Amino acid sequence: MARQAKHRYYAAARVEAYTDAVFAIAATLLVLDLTTTAIGAVQTDAELWAALGGMWETFLSFGISFALLSGLWVIHMSQFRDIGRADATLLWLNNARLLFVVLIPFTTSLVDEYSGLLAGRVLLPINFFFAVLLGAATWTWAAAKGGHLLKEEARGDAADQNIGGTVAVFCGALTVAFSPWFGSWAFVAFVLNGPLTAIIQRRRSRRLAARSQG
């Protein structure tokens, strides 16, 4: 009789630590675009302030991308608060997410230098969309098969977490759709993330309550 293949699992803490380090490096690299921007020759305080004011688009791109990275990191922290172990599939889904995380400093620099071109406006939103999509896929896999990678106490809330991930992917898709016209301002679509998630979760809770009473 053939022996059944044994599943191999890995410590979630190691995955979390590695991911934290990658996020930290990506966030640090964002500031390099500021430090490599030439201010030029200035002789007075007024000229310096004027030169810094002329960099407002660079500062805006930096601020938006740092906020996006921070949001992705918060999602990562929330996920690994509830993930108890990892398998090979989760490892590679998370690695794929990190691929797009480390690309964010590069696509941010394109926004600043090539905002007049279509590619310069859309590549950062596309980059962020895939990072969100793979983050949602990481959680979906962890919660699959009855929450086979989740901590016991987290399995009851897995469906609500799935809703949050799906809404985030939807907001990312809206951002990509509007970015040809609005560039990085299209990320305002993520303002809908919290309210939409709350509404859908509330409706789901009401349906479950109605079924239990019926």
Buried (B, 14 or more C-beta within 10 A) or exposed (E): EEEEEEEEBEEBEEBBEBBBEBBEEBBEBBEEBEEEBEEEEEEEEEEEEEBBEEBEBBBBBBEBBBEBBEBBBEBBEBBBEBBBBBBEBBBEBBBBBBBBBBBBBBBBBBBBBEEEEEEBBBBBBBBBBBBBBBBBBBBBBBBBEEBBBBEEEBBEBBEEBBBBBBBBBBBBBBBBBBBEEBBBBBBEBBEBBEEBBEEBBEEEEEEEEEEEEE
